[in-house]
């Protein structure tokens, strides 16, 4: 692709300039190249977009290709404006051949002027847009520059059986899911306690220990699937932190740990810009007796991953790294398992 960039020269006109066919062709070539670079470099897809169906019956000596549109691996347009009938190669065979379509250069479509005549006369005999069709042996097929349409068996110049469309390559929209991650600041996460007692909760000391997690920097456009992890000292035995003595012992002797959602924690009020992580707080089990100030002392923070599926995403999602978890040991399970969970959620 870098080599293609060296041949690009911006066209700049001036007042009073005499324009010839070369100038107009150069401008078209410039715009075409920019579009091809965009398609090949940013969308990374090629193949049949629509149409270009191939039909024919056993014993016939021609195939019919329906109108359609395709893109080659350099981003160039292969447009067939009308139905065409293609003669099969006059070979004795039997042989297996692949019918391909490739880009037809402008020079092949240009009419040769017989004299100085107005362009309206030429337009009356101008050819319709169509790609170059060719028959190739499977071993000689250049995948990408030529788009495969059908595989056929030929003998004595006639079709044996029906065209095989399994060789066709279809272009697809290169859509990737939006994946973001982050974490709150340990020691300054912003834990609060909210009285969420309901009539069926007889113990009025029940509170939610919660924090609002801001995910707006990820740029989600819709509410994603959130995966949240509680990280800090004592999170793996939070129900035992019943007093300051035990909390001080944990701070002095334990190491920080990470847990996924358990019976103490859950996510609520999820939006594209954030979610609320809640932990059941109770002096008696089930729940943790830790209050908001103690949670900050224990450096309880939230590590999160958000996944927003994108319509048209049809390829496996792999997470080469996660910005929220630079240390894989912090995860209660591996990246492969997290990718599997996200894949199932996107179906």
N, C-alpha and C positions, 0 to 999 in steps of 0.2 A: 504493500500500500504506500510505503514511503516513496517508492519509485514513481508512482502515479502523481504524487504531489509536485514533483520537479517539473512536470510538463504543463502545469496550470499557470496560465497568464491571464490576469484580469483584463477585461475589455474596457477601454475608456474612449468614448467618442468625443468629438469636438464639433463646434458649430461650423457648418459649411463643408464638412467632410463628405467626399464622394464614397458611397458605400457600394461595394461589389459583392458578388456571391460569396467570395472568400471571407469577408467580414461577417456576414450573417451566419455563415457556417461556423466560424470561430466562436461567435457568441453562443450558438446552440451547443457546440461541443463543450464550452466552459460550463454552462448550466447543467448539461447532462452529467459531466464528470462529478460535479459537486453532489448531485442527487445520488449517483452511484456510490460515491464514497460514504454518503450518509447511510444508505441502505446496508452496504456491506460492513461498514465499521460499527454502526450503532445497533442494527437489528440482527446482524449475524444469522440470517436465514435465507434460504433459497429453495426453489422448487415451484411446483404448480400452485397457483393461487386459486384459480377457478377454471372450469371448462377443460378444453383440450382432450376431450374423450376420444378414444380410438376405437373404431368399429370395423368389422369385416367378417365375412363368412368363409368357412373352409372351401377351398377350391377357387376362390376369387383371386384376381391378380392386382387388385388395388385395395388400399385401406382408406378409410374416411376419418379425417381429424376435424372435430368440431371446434368452433371458435372458443377462444379462452385466453388466459393471461398467466404468464409465469415470470420468474425472476431467476437469473443465473447467480453464481456465487460472487460475481463482481458487482452485483446490484443493478445489472442492465435489464431492461424491459424486453420481454418476449411476448408480443401481442399478435394474436391471430384474429383478424377482423371478420373473416368469413370462412365458411367450411371449405376444406380442400380435399382433393382425392390424390393420393400418392401411389404411383405404380410400385409394385414390389420388384426387387432386384431380379434381373433375368439370370439367375444362377441355377445350376443343375441341382445342387444340394444333395440330400437335405442339410440345412444349416440353420443355426440359431442366430437371430439378429435382434438388435435393439434399435427401435426408432427413437431418435433424439431430436430435440429442438435446441437451437443455439442462436445467439445474437447475430442479426444481419446488419453489417456496417452500412452507414449512410450512403457510401459510394455505390453499393449494389442497388440502391433504390433510386439513384439519381438518373434522370433522363438526359440523354446526350442531345444538346441543342443542334439542330441542323443549320440554323442561321440566326441572325439577330431577329428574334420574334418576341412578341409579348408573352408574359408568363401565363396568361389566361388560356392560351392555346395548349400549353404543356399540361395544365391542370386537368384537361379533358381526358388525357391518357395516363394519368398518374396511377401507379399501382397501389393496392391496399396494403396496409401494414401486415407483415407476417415474418416469422422467424425463418431461419434456415433449417430445413429438415434433412436428416442424413441417416443412413443405415450403418450400424457399427457392430463389429463382433464384441461380445461381452468382455473379452480380454483386452480389447483396445479402447474401451469406453473411458473417456476423460470425465470423471464424475465432478460435476459442479459447473464447469464451463458449458457443458451440454446437459440439458435436463431430460431424463429418460421418460418416455411416454408409454411405451409398450414393448413387450418382448414377443417375437413371433417365430414360428417354425416355417421355413420356406423350402420348397422343393420344385424344381422345374418352373420357377417363376410364379408359383401359386402358393397360396396360404394353406398351411396344414393346421387344422384346428382353429381355435379362436385366439385373438390377441390376449396376451397375458398382462394384466395391469398391475401385477404385484411389484414390478420394478419401478413404478411411478414414485416420485419423490415430491412431497407436498411441503410448501412453505408454511410456517407457522409463526404466529405473533410471538416474539421473544419477550414474554412477560415474566418478570421475576417478582416474588413476594417481597413485601416490605418487612424487613426484620430489624428491630432495634433493641437496644439493651442499655442498662445503666444501673446505678445503685445510689441510695441515699448516703449521706455523710455519717460515718460512725461517730457517735457521741453528740451529734447535732442533727439527728434524723427528724426530730419534731414530733415525738410521741405525745399523744393526749389521751385522756380518759373520758369516756362519754357514757352517761347512764342510759343504757338501752333496756332497762328492765321492762318486761312485758307482764301482763296480768297472770300468766301461767308461771312466771318465775317468782316464787315466794320469797327468795332471798334478795332483799333490796340492796345488798352489797355487791351484786353482780354488775360489772362494768365491761365495756369493750376497751381494750388498749389498742389504739389505732393510729395510723398515720396516712396522710394523703401523699401519694407518690406522683410526682410530676413527670410525664413522659412526652411532653410537647416537643422536645428537641428531636424526637425520632421522626417526626413528620408524618404520622399516621393520618389518613384521610377518613377512615372509619374505625369503629371500635375493634381493636385486634384481639387475638387470643393472648392472654397474659399468663406467663409462668413466673411465679414469685417465690423467692427463697429468703428465709430469715437467717441472718448471719450475725454472730457475736458470741460472747461468753455465756455458757450455760443454756443455749437454746435447745440442746439435745436432752436436757432434763429440767426444763423450766418449771415444772410443778413442784420441784424440791427446793426452790429458792424462797423459802418461807420467811427469812429474816435477813437482816444486814450481815449477821455473822456468816451465814452460808454464802451470801453474795460476795463478801470479802474473801472467803476461802476460794471461791471459784476464780475470782480475779487474780489471786496470787498463784494458784496452782494449776488451773486448767488452761487449755488453749482455745482459741476461737474455733467455732464449728459452723456448719451450714446445714439447714434442714429444709425440705420441701414442705408444702402445706400438710399439716396433720390435723388432728381433731381439735387443736387449739386455735388454728388460724384459717382465715378464708379471705377471699377478695369480694368486694362489693362496689357498686357505683362505678363500674368501668366505663370509660369513654375513650375517645381518640387521644385525649390530652392527659389521661391519668387514671388512677384507680385508688381505692382505699383498701389498705391491708389491715385486717382486724385480728386481734388475739383475744380469746375469751379470758377474762380476768376474774378470779374468784379466790377467796381465802381457802376454800375447800375444793377438793377435786370434784369434777374435772375443771381445769383452769389453772392459770398461773397467778400467784399472789404478787407478782412484780408490778409496781406502779410505773408511771411515765418517767419519773426521775431515775428510778433504778434501772429502767430499760436503757436510758442514755448512758449511765455508768457502766453497764454491761456491754456497751457499744453495739446494741442491737440495731441492725440496719437491714434494709430490704434490697436485695439484688433481684433484678427482673429481666425478663426477655419478653418482647412483644412481637407477635407474628400476625401480619395482615395479609390474608390470601388475596391474590389478584386474579380476576376472571381471565381465563385463557392460559393460565399457568399449567403446563402439562409435563413438566420435567421434575425429577426427584430433587428435593431440597437437601443440600448438604451444608453443614455449618463448619467451615474451615477454622473459625475461631468465634468467640463470643466476647464482645466488648465488656460485658458485665462480669465475666468470669475468666480472667486471664490465667488463673491457676486452676487447671482441670480438677485438682484434688478437692476443690471446694464444692464441686457438684456431687449430689447424692447419687447420680447416675451419669453415664458417659454421654458425650456429644451425639454418638450414633443413636442412642435411645431417644434423646430429645428430638433429633431429626425425624425419627420414626413417628413420634407423637405428633409432630407438626404436620408430617405428610398425611397422616390419617385425618387430621382436622381439616385439611384443605380439600379433601375429596368431595 
